Amino acid sequence: MEFSEQVRKEIKNLSPKVAHDMKILRRKRHNPFIKDGKVDIKAYLEFITGFNEFIKHQPKPFRKIIDSVMKL
């Protein structure tokens, strides 16, 4: 795709403004799972539980891990 010279000039003039707007958006980004600078496990689990119900996900049955040597 070829751009005209006028379009190239407009893009070049807009790029600092767009970069500034993106910096503002990054600063104001909100993560609903972080409260007071810490991860809110309860909020995360409520979301995951609700989402799994929404997609009708059936949890797998619990299987005990049996191993004599467990190394990470």
N, CA, C, O and CB atoms as a CASP TS submission, in Angstrom:
PFRMAT TS
TARGET T0000
AUTHOR 0000-0000-0000
METHOD Language model
MODEL 1
PARENT N/A
ATOM      1  N   MET     1       0.851  -1.171   0.000  1.00  0.00           N
ATOM      2  CA  MET     1       0.000   0.000   0.000  1.00  0.00           C
ATOM      3  C   MET     1       0.894   1.231   0.000  1.00  0.00           C
ATOM      4  O   MET     1       1.796   1.357   0.828  1.00  0.00           O
ATOM      5  CB  MET     1      -0.967   0.000   1.220  1.00  0.00           C
ATOM      6  N   GLU     2       0.641   2.114  -0.915  1.00  0.00           N
ATOM      7  CA  GLU     2       1.425   3.345  -1.028  1.00  0.00           C
ATOM      8  C   GLU     2       0.628   4.508  -0.462  1.00  0.00           C
ATOM      9  O   GLU     2      -0.565   4.654  -0.731  1.00  0.00           O
ATOM     10  CB  GLU     2       1.818   3.621  -2.502  1.00  0.00           C
ATOM     11  N   PHE     3       1.307   5.336   0.329  1.00  0.00           N
ATOM     12  CA  PHE     3       0.682   6.528   0.890  1.00  0.00           C
ATOM     13  C   PHE     3       1.143   7.750   0.131  1.00  0.00           C
ATOM     14  O   PHE     3       2.277   7.806  -0.347  1.00  0.00           O
ATOM     15  CB  PHE     3       1.004   6.671   2.386  1.00  0.00           C
ATOM     16  N   SER     4       0.270   8.721   0.020  1.00  0.00           N
ATOM     17  CA  SER     4       0.673   9.975  -0.619  1.00  0.00           C
ATOM     18  C   SER     4       1.580  10.745   0.329  1.00  0.00           C
ATOM     19  O   SER     4       1.642  10.448   1.522  1.00  0.00           O
ATOM     20  CB  SER     4      -0.569  10.832  -1.012  1.00  0.00           C
ATOM     21  N   GLU     5       2.270  11.716  -0.200  1.00  0.00           N
ATOM     22  CA  GLU     5       3.195  12.519   0.614  1.00  0.00           C
ATOM     23  C   GLU     5       2.437  13.254   1.717  1.00  0.00           C
ATOM     24  O   GLU     5       2.944  13.404   2.829  1.00  0.00           O
ATOM     25  CB  GLU     5       3.962  13.532  -0.271  1.00  0.00           C
ATOM     26  N   GLN     6       1.230  13.709   1.412  1.00  0.00           N
ATOM     27  CA  GLN     6       0.426  14.423   2.411  1.00  0.00           C
ATOM     28  C   GLN     6       0.064  13.497   3.572  1.00  0.00           C
ATOM     29  O   GLN     6       0.125  13.910   4.730  1.00  0.00           O
ATOM     30  CB  GLN     6      -0.857  14.995   1.767  1.00  0.00           C
ATOM     31  N   VAL     7      -0.309  12.260   3.279  1.00  0.00           N
ATOM     32  CA  VAL     7      -0.658  11.299   4.326  1.00  0.00           C
ATOM     33  C   VAL     7       0.562  10.983   5.167  1.00  0.00           C
ATOM     34  O   VAL     7       0.456  10.867   6.388  1.00  0.00           O
ATOM     35  CB  VAL     7      -1.238  10.010   3.718  1.00  0.00           C
ATOM     36  N   ARG     8       1.714  10.842   4.541  1.00  0.00           N
ATOM     37  CA  ARG     8       2.945  10.581   5.295  1.00  0.00           C
ATOM     38  C   ARG     8       3.259  11.714   6.259  1.00  0.00           C
ATOM     39  O   ARG     8       3.672  11.470   7.393  1.00  0.00           O
ATOM     40  CB  ARG     8       4.117  10.374   4.341  1.00  0.00           C
ATOM     41  N   LYS     9       3.067  12.940   5.820  1.00  0.00           N
ATOM     42  CA  LYS     9       3.316  14.098   6.691  1.00  0.00           C
ATOM     43  C   LYS     9       2.346  14.100   7.868  1.00  0.00           C
ATOM     44  O   LYS     9       2.743  14.389   8.997  1.00  0.00           O
ATOM     45  CB  LYS     9       3.190  15.418   5.895  1.00  0.00           C
ATOM     46  N   GLU    10       1.070  13.778   7.611  1.00  0.00           N
ATOM     47  CA  GLU    10       0.071  13.739   8.687  1.00  0.00           C
ATOM     48  C   GLU    10       0.415  12.669   9.714  1.00  0.00           C
ATOM     49  O   GLU    10       0.312  12.904  10.918  1.00  0.00           O
ATOM     50  CB  GLU    10      -1.330  13.481   8.111  1.00  0.00           C
ATOM     51  N   ILE    11       0.822  11.503   9.246  1.00  0.00           N
ATOM     52  CA  ILE    11       1.199  10.414  10.160  1.00  0.00           C
ATOM     53  C   ILE    11       2.406  10.822  10.994  1.00  0.00           C
ATOM     54  O   ILE    11       2.453  10.565  12.197  1.00  0.00           O
ATOM     55  CB  ILE    11       1.507   9.116   9.373  1.00  0.00           C
ATOM     56  N   LYS    12       3.376  11.456  10.355  1.00  0.00           N
ATOM     57  CA  LYS    12       4.579  11.892  11.066  1.00  0.00           C
ATOM     58  C   LYS    12       4.238  12.937  12.123  1.00  0.00           C
ATOM     59  O   LYS    12       4.815  12.928  13.210  1.00  0.00           O
ATOM     60  CB  LYS    12       5.611  12.458  10.080  1.00  0.00           C
ATOM     61  N   ASN    13       3.304  13.838  11.814  1.00  0.00           N
ATOM     62  CA  ASN    13       2.901  14.867  12.777  1.00  0.00           C
ATOM     63  C   ASN    13       2.073  14.296  13.921  1.00  0.00           C
ATOM     64  O   ASN    13       2.110  14.822  15.034  1.00  0.00           O
ATOM     65  CB  ASN    13       2.113  15.956  12.074  1.00  0.00           C
ATOM     66  N   LEU    14       1.334  13.238  13.663  1.00  0.00           N
ATOM     67  CA  LEU    14       0.472  12.650  14.680  1.00  0.00           C
ATOM     68  C   LEU    14       1.215  11.710  15.624  1.00  0.00           C
ATOM     69  O   LEU    14       0.780  11.522  16.760  1.00  0.00           O
ATOM     70  CB  LEU    14      -0.652  11.910  14.021  1.00  0.00           C
ATOM     71  N   SER    15       2.311  11.120  15.191  1.00  0.00           N
ATOM     72  CA  SER    15       2.961  10.083  15.988  1.00  0.00           C
ATOM     73  C   SER    15       3.363  10.540  17.388  1.00  0.00           C
ATOM     74  O   SER    15       3.159   9.764  18.322  1.00  0.00           O
ATOM     75  CB  SER    15       4.172   9.590  15.268  1.00  0.00           C
ATOM     76  N   PRO    16       3.923  11.746  17.618  1.00  0.00           N
ATOM     77  CA  PRO    16       4.225  12.139  19.004  1.00  0.00           C
ATOM     78  C   PRO    16       2.959  12.279  19.854  1.00  0.00           C
ATOM     79  O   PRO    16       2.969  11.957  21.042  1.00  0.00           O
ATOM     80  CB  PRO    16       4.999  13.459  19.018  1.00  0.00           C
ATOM     81  N   LYS    17       1.886  12.751  19.254  1.00  0.00           N
ATOM     82  CA  LYS    17       0.628  12.905  19.984  1.00  0.00           C
ATOM     83  C   LYS    17       0.054  11.543  20.378  1.00  0.00           C
ATOM     84  O   LYS    17      -0.438  11.363  21.492  1.00  0.00           O
ATOM     85  CB  LYS    17      -0.390  13.684  19.137  1.00  0.00           C
ATOM     86  N   VAL    18       0.124  10.595  19.453  1.00  0.00           N
ATOM     87  CA  VAL    18      -0.372   9.249  19.733  1.00  0.00           C
ATOM     88  C   VAL    18       0.485   8.596  20.820  1.00  0.00           C
ATOM     89  O   VAL    18      -0.045   7.935  21.713  1.00  0.00           O
ATOM     90  CB  VAL    18      -0.371   8.384  18.446  1.00  0.00           C
ATOM     91  N   ALA    19       1.797   8.778  20.746  1.00  0.00           N
ATOM     92  CA  ALA    19       2.692   8.211  21.760  1.00  0.00           C
ATOM     93  C   ALA    19       2.364   8.786  23.129  1.00  0.00           C
ATOM     94  O   ALA    19       2.349   8.054  24.118  1.00  0.00           O
ATOM     95  CB  ALA    19       4.170   8.485  21.404  1.00  0.00           C
ATOM     96  N   HIS    20       2.102  10.083  23.199  1.00  0.00           N
ATOM     97  CA  HIS    20       1.746  10.722  24.471  1.00  0.00           C
ATOM     98  C   HIS    20       0.426  10.149  25.002  1.00  0.00           C
ATOM     99  O   HIS    20       0.313   9.843  26.189  1.00  0.00           O
ATOM    100  CB  HIS    20       1.634  12.263  24.295  1.00  0.00           C
ATOM    101  N   ASP    21      -0.560  10.006  24.129  1.00  0.00           N
ATOM    102  CA  ASP    21      -1.845   9.437  24.541  1.00  0.00           C
ATOM    103  C   ASP    21      -1.683   8.010  25.051  1.00  0.00           C
ATOM    104  O   ASP    21      -2.341   7.623  26.016  1.00  0.00           O
ATOM    105  CB  ASP    21      -2.837   9.465  23.375  1.00  0.00           C
ATOM    106  N   MET    22      -0.821   7.226  24.420  1.00  0.00           N
ATOM    107  CA  MET    22      -0.596   5.854  24.856  1.00  0.00           C
ATOM    108  C   MET    22       0.067   5.813  26.234  1.00  0.00           C
ATOM    109  O   MET    22      -0.236   4.927  27.033  1.00  0.00           O
ATOM    110  CB  MET    22       0.263   5.108  23.834  1.00  0.00           C
ATOM    111  N   LYS    23       0.963   6.751  26.521  1.00  0.00           N
ATOM    112  CA  LYS    23       1.577   6.823  27.850  1.00  0.00           C
ATOM    113  C   LYS    23       0.516   7.097  28.908  1.00  0.00           C
ATOM    114  O   LYS    23       0.538   6.496  29.982  1.00  0.00           O
ATOM    115  CB  LYS    23       2.667   7.916  27.890  1.00  0.00           C
ATOM    116  N   ILE    24      -0.403   7.992  28.613  1.00  0.00           N
ATOM    117  CA  ILE    24      -1.481   8.306  29.558  1.00  0.00           C
ATOM    118  C   ILE    24      -2.347   7.070  29.784  1.00  0.00           C
ATOM    119  O   ILE    24      -2.694   6.760  30.924  1.00  0.00           O
ATOM    120  CB  ILE    24      -2.347   9.489  29.038  1.00  0.00           C
ATOM    121  N   LEU    25      -2.698   6.365  28.717  1.00  0.00           N
ATOM    122  CA  LEU    25      -3.527   5.158  28.851  1.00  0.00           C
ATOM    123  C   LEU    25      -2.824   4.089  29.684  1.00  0.00           C
ATOM    124  O   LEU    25      -3.469   3.419  30.491  1.00  0.00           O
ATOM    125  CB  LEU    25      -3.875   4.593  27.467  1.00  0.00           C
ATOM    126  N   ARG    26      -1.504   3.918  29.501  1.00  0.00           N
ATOM    127  CA  ARG    26      -0.765   2.925  30.284  1.00  0.00           C
ATOM    128  C   ARG    26      -0.778   3.283  31.763  1.00  0.00           C
ATOM    129  O   ARG    26      -0.919   2.404  32.614  1.00  0.00           O
ATOM    130  CB  ARG    26       0.680   2.810  29.783  1.00  0.00           C
ATOM    131  N   ARG    27      -0.632   4.566  32.074  1.00  0.00           N
ATOM    132  CA  ARG    27      -0.621   4.978  33.483  1.00  0.00           C
ATOM    133  C   ARG    27      -1.971   4.758  34.145  1.00  0.00           C
ATOM    134  O   ARG    27      -2.040   4.437  35.331  1.00  0.00           O
ATOM    135  CB  ARG    27      -0.224   6.445  33.602  1.00  0.00           C
ATOM    136  N   LYS    28      -3.044   4.929  33.382  1.00  0.00           N
ATOM    137  CA  LYS    28      -4.387   4.841  33.961  1.00  0.00           C
ATOM    138  C   LYS    28      -5.016   3.469  33.786  1.00  0.00           C
ATOM    139  O   LYS    28      -6.189   3.275  34.104  1.00  0.00           O
ATOM    140  CB  LYS    28      -5.282   5.881  33.344  1.00  0.00           C
ATOM    141  N   ARG    29      -4.243   2.521  33.284  1.00  0.00           N
ATOM    142  CA  ARG    29      -4.769   1.169  33.083  1.00  0.00           C
ATOM    143  C   ARG    29      -5.177   0.579  34.431  1.00  0.00           C
ATOM    144  O   ARG    29      -4.487   0.761  35.434  1.00  0.00           O
ATOM    145  CB  ARG    29      -3.717   0.259  32.382  1.00  0.00           C
ATOM    146  N   HIS    30      -6.288  -0.119  34.441  1.00  0.00           N
ATOM    147  CA  HIS    30      -6.823  -0.676  35.681  1.00  0.00           C
ATOM    148  C   HIS    30      -6.818  -2.195  35.604  1.00  0.00           C
ATOM    149  O   HIS    30      -7.311  -2.772  34.635  1.00  0.00           O
ATOM    150  CB  HIS    30      -8.252  -0.151  35.953  1.00  0.00           C
ATOM    151  N   ASN    31      -6.261  -2.843  36.620  1.00  0.00           N
ATOM    152  CA  ASN    31      -6.293  -4.295  36.720  1.00  0.00           C
ATOM    153  C   ASN    31      -7.238  -4.643  37.867  1.00  0.00           C
ATOM    154  O   ASN    31      -6.922  -4.369  39.025  1.00  0.00           O
ATOM    155  CB  ASN    31      -4.849  -4.897  36.950  1.00  0.00           C
ATOM    156  N   PRO    32      -8.388  -5.239  37.568  1.00  0.00           N
ATOM    157  CA  PRO    32      -9.366  -5.500  38.622  1.00  0.00           C
ATOM    158  C   PRO    32      -8.928  -6.522  39.663  1.00  0.00           C
ATOM    159  O   PRO    32      -9.573  -6.656  40.703  1.00  0.00           O
ATOM    160  CB  PRO    32     -10.629  -5.958  38.008  1.00  0.00           C
ATOM    161  N   PHE    33      -7.841  -7.246  39.401  1.00  0.00           N
ATOM    162  CA  PHE    33      -7.383  -8.265  40.340  1.00  0.00           C
ATOM    163  C   PHE    33      -6.319  -7.748  41.294  1.00  0.00           C
ATOM    164  O   PHE    33      -5.832  -8.508  42.131  1.00  0.00           O
ATOM    165  CB  PHE    33      -6.847  -9.450  39.587  1.00  0.00           C
ATOM    166  N   ILE    34      -5.947  -6.488  41.195  1.00  0.00           N
ATOM    167  CA  ILE    34      -4.949  -5.918  42.098  1.00  0.00           C
ATOM    168  C   ILE    34      -5.619  -4.868  42.976  1.00  0.00           C
ATOM    169  O   ILE    34      -6.183  -3.889  42.487  1.00  0.00           O
ATOM    170  CB  ILE    34      -3.757  -5.298  41.303  1.00  0.00           C
ATOM    171  N   LYS    35      -5.544  -5.094  44.272  1.00  0.00           N
ATOM    172  CA  LYS    35      -6.104  -4.164  45.258  1.00  0.00           C
ATOM    173  C   LYS    35      -4.987  -3.747  46.202  1.00  0.00           C
ATOM    174  O   LYS    35      -4.318  -4.602  46.784  1.00  0.00           O
ATOM    175  CB  LYS    35      -7.299  -4.812  46.049  1.00  0.00           C
ATOM    176  N   ASP    36      -4.780  -2.463  46.360  1.00  0.00           N
ATOM    177  CA  ASP    36      -3.729  -1.924  47.230  1.00  0.00           C
ATOM    178  C   ASP    36      -2.358  -2.482  46.877  1.00  0.00           C
ATOM    179  O   ASP    36      -1.548  -2.741  47.767  1.00  0.00           O
ATOM    180  CB  ASP    36      -4.046  -2.228  48.687  1.00  0.00           C
ATOM    181  N   GLY    37      -2.088  -2.670  45.591  1.00  0.00           N
ATOM    182  CA  GLY    37      -0.783  -3.136  45.145  1.00  0.00           C
ATOM    183  C   GLY    37      -0.546  -4.625  45.286  1.00  0.00           C
ATOM    184  O   GLY    37       0.545  -5.104  44.979  1.00  0.00           O
ATOM    185  N   LYS    38      -1.545  -5.371  45.745  1.00  0.00           N
ATOM    186  CA  LYS    38      -1.397  -6.820  45.911  1.00  0.00           C
ATOM    187  C   LYS    38      -2.478  -7.538  45.114  1.00  0.00           C
ATOM    188  O   LYS    38      -3.561  -7.000  44.887  1.00  0.00           O
ATOM    189  CB  LYS    38      -1.470  -7.220  47.411  1.00  0.00           C
ATOM    190  N   VAL    39      -2.172  -8.747  44.700  1.00  0.00           N
ATOM    191  CA  VAL    39      -3.151  -9.544  43.952  1.00  0.00           C
ATOM    192  C   VAL    39      -4.277  -9.962  44.885  1.00  0.00           C
ATOM    193  O   VAL    39      -4.032 -10.494  45.967  1.00  0.00           O
ATOM    194  CB  VAL    39      -2.483 -10.794  43.309  1.00  0.00           C
ATOM    195  N   ASP    40      -5.513  -9.718  44.461  1.00  0.00           N
ATOM    196  CA  ASP    40      -6.692 -10.093  45.243  1.00  0.00           C
ATOM    197  C   ASP    40      -7.143 -11.478  44.770  1.00  0.00           C
ATOM    198  O   ASP    40      -7.842 -11.611  43.766  1.00  0.00           O
ATOM    199  CB  ASP    40      -7.853  -9.026  45.090  1.00  0.00           C
ATOM    200  N   ILE    41      -6.731 -12.494  45.511  1.00  0.00           N
ATOM    201  CA  ILE    41      -7.019 -13.879  45.135  1.00  0.00           C
ATOM    202  C   ILE    41      -8.526 -14.135  45.086  1.00  0.00           C
ATOM    203  O   ILE    41      -9.012 -14.838  44.200  1.00  0.00           O
ATOM    204  CB  ILE    41      -6.351 -14.849  46.123  1.00  0.00           C
ATOM    205  N   LYS    42      -9.255 -13.570  46.029  1.00  0.00           N
ATOM    206  CA  LYS    42     -10.703 -13.795  46.091  1.00  0.00           C
ATOM    207  C   LYS    42     -11.380 -13.279  44.817  1.00  0.00           C
ATOM    208  O   LYS    42     -12.233 -13.962  44.252  1.00  0.00           O
ATOM    209  CB  LYS    42     -11.307 -13.103  47.338  1.00  0.00           C
ATOM    210  N   ALA    43     -11.009 -12.093  44.369  1.00  0.00           N
ATOM    211  CA  ALA    43     -11.599 -11.531  43.151  1.00  0.00           C
ATOM    212  C   ALA    43     -11.246 -12.399  41.944  1.00  0.00           C
ATOM    213  O   ALA    43     -12.085 -12.628  41.073  1.00  0.00           O
ATOM    214  CB  ALA    43     -11.113 -10.076  42.928  1.00  0.00           C
ATOM    215  N   TYR    44     -10.013 -12.877  41.897  1.00  0.00           N
ATOM    216  CA  TYR    44      -9.578 -13.722  40.782  1.00  0.00           C
ATOM    217  C   TYR    44     -10.362 -15.035  40.761  1.00  0.00           C
ATOM    218  O   TYR    44     -10.845 -15.452  39.708  1.00  0.00           O
ATOM    219  CB  TYR    44      -8.065 -14.008  40.880  1.00  0.00           C
ATOM    220  N   LEU    45     -10.489 -15.684  41.916  1.00  0.00           N
ATOM    221  CA  LEU    45     -11.217 -16.952  41.974  1.00  0.00           C
ATOM    222  C   LEU    45     -12.692 -16.780  41.633  1.00  0.00           C
ATOM    223  O   LEU    45     -13.280 -17.635  40.970  1.00  0.00           O
ATOM    224  CB  LEU    45     -11.078 -17.571  43.354  1.00  0.00           C
ATOM    225  N   GLU    46     -13.295 -15.676  42.084  1.00  0.00           N
ATOM    226  CA  GLU    46     -14.696 -15.415  41.735  1.00  0.00           C
ATOM    227  C   GLU    46     -14.848 -15.251  40.224  1.00  0.00           C
ATOM    228  O   GLU    46     -15.802 -15.756  39.630  1.00  0.00           O
ATOM    229  CB  GLU    46     -15.213 -14.152  42.465  1.00  0.00           C
ATOM    230  N   PHE    47     -13.902 -14.541  39.607  1.00  0.00           N
ATOM    231  CA  PHE    47     -13.963 -14.362  38.157  1.00  0.00           C
ATOM    232  C   PHE    47     -13.825 -15.695  37.440  1.00  0.00           C
ATOM    233  O   PHE    47     -14.614 -16.007  36.547  1.00  0.00           O
ATOM    234  CB  PHE    47     -12.871 -13.397  37.689  1.00  0.00           C
ATOM    235  N   ILE    48     -12.825 -16.485  37.827  1.00  0.00           N
ATOM    236  CA  ILE    48     -12.583 -17.772  37.162  1.00  0.00           C
ATOM    237  C   ILE    48     -13.777 -18.706  37.341  1.00  0.00           C
ATOM    238  O   ILE    48     -14.179 -19.392  36.401  1.00  0.00           O
ATOM    239  CB  ILE    48     -11.305 -18.435  37.715  1.00  0.00           C
ATOM    240  N   THR    49     -14.337 -18.732  38.534  1.00  0.00           N
ATOM    241  CA  THR    49     -15.503 -19.583  38.791  1.00  0.00           C
ATOM    242  C   THR    49     -16.679 -19.160  37.919  1.00  0.00           C
ATOM    243  O   THR    49     -17.337 -20.000  37.305  1.00  0.00           O
ATOM    244  CB  THR    49     -15.898 -19.526  40.279  1.00  0.00           C
ATOM    245  N   GLY    50     -16.939 -17.862  37.866  1.00  0.00           N
ATOM    246  CA  GLY    50     -18.035 -17.360  37.029  1.00  0.00           C
ATOM    247  C   GLY    50     -17.800 -17.627  35.557  1.00  0.00           C
ATOM    248  O   GLY    50     -18.728 -17.985  34.833  1.00  0.00           O
ATOM    249  N   PHE    51     -16.562 -17.455  35.107  1.00  0.00           N
ATOM    250  CA  PHE    51     -16.239 -17.692  33.702  1.00  0.00           C
ATOM    251  C   PHE    51     -16.413 -19.166  33.350  1.00  0.00           C
ATOM    252  O   PHE    51     -16.952 -19.495  32.293  1.00  0.00           O
ATOM    253  CB  PHE    51     -14.804 -17.240  33.395  1.00  0.00           C
ATOM    254  N   ASN    52     -15.957 -20.052  34.235  1.00  0.00           N
ATOM    255  CA  ASN    52     -16.118 -21.486  33.977  1.00  0.00           C
ATOM    256  C   ASN    52     -17.589 -21.879  33.931  1.00  0.00           C
ATOM    257  O   ASN    52     -17.976 -22.731  33.131  1.00  0.00           O
ATOM    258  CB  ASN    52     -15.393 -22.305  35.049  1.00  0.00           C
ATOM    259  N   GLU    53     -18.411 -21.269  34.777  1.00  0.00           N
ATOM    260  CA  GLU    53     -19.853 -21.526  34.712  1.00  0.00           C
ATOM    261  C   GLU    53     -20.422 -21.029  33.396  1.00  0.00           C
ATOM    262  O   GLU    53     -21.276 -21.681  32.794  1.00  0.00           O
ATOM    263  CB  GLU    53     -20.580 -20.855  35.889  1.00  0.00           C
ATOM    264  N   PHE    54     -19.943 -19.860  32.945  1.00  0.00           N
ATOM    265  CA  PHE    54     -20.436 -19.260  31.701  1.00  0.00           C
ATOM    266  C   PHE    54     -20.141 -20.149  30.501  1.00  0.00           C
ATOM    267  O   PHE    54     -20.994 -20.322  29.631  1.00  0.00           O
ATOM    268  CB  PHE    54     -19.810 -17.880  31.491  1.00  0.00           C
ATOM    269  N   ILE    55     -18.932 -20.717  30.452  1.00  0.00           N
ATOM    270  CA  ILE    55     -18.581 -21.566  29.309  1.00  0.00           C
ATOM    271  C   ILE    55     -18.958 -23.021  29.546  1.00  0.00           C
ATOM    272  O   ILE    55     -18.659 -23.893  28.730  1.00  0.00           O
ATOM    273  CB  ILE    55     -17.091 -21.464  29.017  1.00  0.00           C
ATOM    274  N   LYS    56     -19.612 -23.270  30.662  1.00  0.00           N
ATOM    275  CA  LYS    56     -20.071 -24.620  31.017  1.00  0.00           C
ATOM    276  C   LYS    56     -18.911 -25.614  31.063  1.00  0.00           C
ATOM    277  O   LYS    56     -19.007 -26.726  30.544  1.00  0.00           O
ATOM    278  CB  LYS    56     -21.129 -25.102  30.017  1.00  0.00           C
ATOM    279  N   HIS    57     -17.828 -25.197  31.687  1.00  0.00           N
ATOM    280  CA  HIS    57     -16.635 -26.026  31.832  1.00  0.00           C
ATOM    281  C   HIS    57     -16.823 -27.004  32.982  1.00  0.00           C
ATOM    282  O   HIS    57     -17.150 -26.604  34.100  1.00  0.00           O
ATOM    283  CB  HIS    57     -15.382 -25.152  32.062  1.00  0.00           C
ATOM    284  N   GLN    58     -16.617 -28.271  32.706  1.00  0.00           N
ATOM    285  CA  GLN    58     -16.725 -29.288  33.748  1.00  0.00           C
ATOM    286  C   GLN    58     -15.333 -29.518  34.345  1.00  0.00           C
ATOM    287  O   GLN    58     -14.406 -29.880  33.620  1.00  0.00           O
ATOM    288  CB  GLN    58     -17.325 -30.623  33.177  1.00  0.00           C
ATOM    289  N   PRO    59     -15.177 -29.312  35.659  1.00  0.00           N
ATOM    290  CA  PRO    59     -13.855 -29.539  36.255  1.00  0.00           C
ATOM    291  C   PRO    59     -13.477 -31.013  36.215  1.00  0.00           C
ATOM    292  O   PRO    59     -14.327 -31.900  36.291  1.00  0.00           O
ATOM    293  CB  PRO    59     -13.826 -29.033  37.702  1.00  0.00           C
ATOM    294  N   LYS    60     -12.182 -31.244  36.093  1.00  0.00           N
ATOM    295  CA  LYS    60     -11.686 -32.618  36.090  1.00  0.00           C
ATOM    296  C   LYS    60     -11.684 -33.144  37.519  1.00  0.00           C
ATOM    297  O   LYS    60     -11.460 -32.381  38.459  1.00  0.00           O
ATOM    298  CB  LYS    60     -10.261 -32.701  35.467  1.00  0.00           C
ATOM    299  N   PRO    61     -11.930 -34.440  37.693  1.00  0.00           N
ATOM    300  CA  PRO    61     -11.900 -34.998  39.050  1.00  0.00           C
ATOM    301  C   PRO    61     -10.482 -34.943  39.619  1.00  0.00           C
ATOM    302  O   PRO    61      -9.499 -35.049  38.887  1.00  0.00           O
ATOM    303  CB  PRO    61     -12.421 -36.455  39.051  1.00  0.00           C
ATOM    304  N   PHE    62     -10.400 -34.777  40.920  1.00  0.00           N
ATOM    305  CA  PHE    62      -9.107 -34.695  41.590  1.00  0.00           C
ATOM    306  C   PHE    62      -8.403 -36.037  41.539  1.00  0.00           C
ATOM    307  O   PHE    62      -8.999 -37.074  41.832  1.00  0.00           O
ATOM    308  CB  PHE    62      -9.275 -34.235  43.043  1.00  0.00           C
ATOM    309  N   ARG    63      -7.116 -36.011  41.161  1.00  0.00           N
ATOM    310  CA  ARG    63      -6.287 -37.213  41.181  1.00  0.00           C
ATOM    311  C   ARG    63      -5.074 -36.917  42.042  1.00  0.00           C
ATOM    312  O   ARG    63      -4.367 -35.934  41.820  1.00  0.00           O
ATOM    313  CB  ARG    63      -5.865 -37.655  39.735  1.00  0.00           C
ATOM    314  N   LYS    64      -4.843 -37.755  43.006  1.00  0.00           N
ATOM    315  CA  LYS    64      -3.699 -37.584  43.881  1.00  0.00           C
ATOM    316  C   LYS    64      -2.420 -37.889  43.114  1.00  0.00           C
ATOM    317  O   LYS    64      -2.339 -38.866  42.370  1.00  0.00           O
ATOM    318  CB  LYS    64      -3.819 -38.486  45.124  1.00  0.00           C
ATOM    319  N   ILE    65      -1.424 -37.031  43.312  1.00  0.00           N
ATOM    320  CA  ILE    65      -0.121 -37.242  42.674  1.00  0.00           C
ATOM    321  C   ILE    65       0.668 -38.230  43.514  1.00  0.00           C
ATOM    322  O   ILE    65       0.920 -37.983  44.694  1.00  0.00           O
ATOM    323  CB  ILE    65       0.662 -35.897  42.511  1.00  0.00           C
ATOM    324  N   ILE    66       1.055 -39.331  42.923  1.00  0.00           N
ATOM    325  CA  ILE    66       1.827 -40.339  43.640  1.00  0.00           C
ATOM    326  C   ILE    66       3.200 -40.420  43.000  1.00  0.00           C
ATOM    327  O   ILE    66       3.343 -40.872  41.864  1.00  0.00           O
ATOM    328  CB  ILE    66       1.113 -41.731  43.623  1.00  0.00           C
ATOM    329  N   ASP    67       4.202 -39.981  43.732  1.00  0.00           N
ATOM    330  CA  ASP    67       5.563 -40.024  43.232  1.00  0.00           C
ATOM    331  C   ASP    67       6.500 -40.098  44.423  1.00  0.00           C
ATOM    332  O   ASP    67       6.279 -39.420  45.427  1.00  0.00           O
ATOM    333  CB  ASP    67       5.880 -38.790  42.339  1.00  0.00           C
ATOM    334  N   SER    68       7.535 -40.906  44.327  1.00  0.00           N
ATOM    335  CA  SER    68       8.450 -41.048  45.468  1.00  0.00           C
ATOM    336  C   SER    68       9.471 -39.916  45.518  1.00  0.00           C
ATOM    337  O   SER    68       9.919 -39.537  46.600  1.00  0.00           O
ATOM    338  CB  SER    68       9.175 -42.393  45.401  1.00  0.00           C
ATOM    339  N   VAL    69       9.846 -39.369  44.352  1.00  0.00           N
ATOM    340  CA  VAL    69      10.804 -38.274  44.318  1.00  0.00           C
ATOM    341  C   VAL    69      10.180 -37.128  43.527  1.00  0.00           C
ATOM    342  O   VAL    69       9.976 -37.238  42.318  1.00  0.00           O
ATOM    343  CB  VAL    69      12.167 -38.727  43.688  1.00  0.00           C
ATOM    344  N   MET    70       9.882 -36.034  44.211  1.00  0.00           N
ATOM    345  CA  MET    70       9.266 -34.902  43.550  1.00  0.00           C
ATOM    346  C   MET    70      10.244 -33.722  43.574  1.00  0.00           C
ATOM    347  O   MET    70      10.451 -33.097  44.614  1.00  0.00           O
ATOM    348  CB  MET    70       7.916 -34.528  44.230  1.00  0.00           C
ATOM    349  N   LYS    71      10.836 -33.431  42.427  1.00  0.00           N
ATOM    350  CA  LYS    71      11.788 -32.329  42.299  1.00  0.00           C
ATOM    351  C   LYS    71      11.235 -31.308  41.332  1.00  0.00           C
ATOM    352  O   LYS    71      10.559 -31.642  40.359  1.00  0.00           O
ATOM    353  CB  LYS    71      13.172 -32.834  41.828  1.00  0.00           C
ATOM    354  N   LEU    72      11.535 -30.067  41.618  1.00  0.00           N
ATOM    355  CA  LEU    72      11.127 -28.996  40.694  1.00  0.00           C
ATOM    356  C   LEU    72      12.267 -28.614  39.803  1.00  0.00           C
ATOM    357  O   LEU    72      12.122 -27.731  38.958  1.00  0.00           O
ATOM    358  CB  LEU    72      10.630 -27.768  41.453  1.00  0.00           C
TER
END
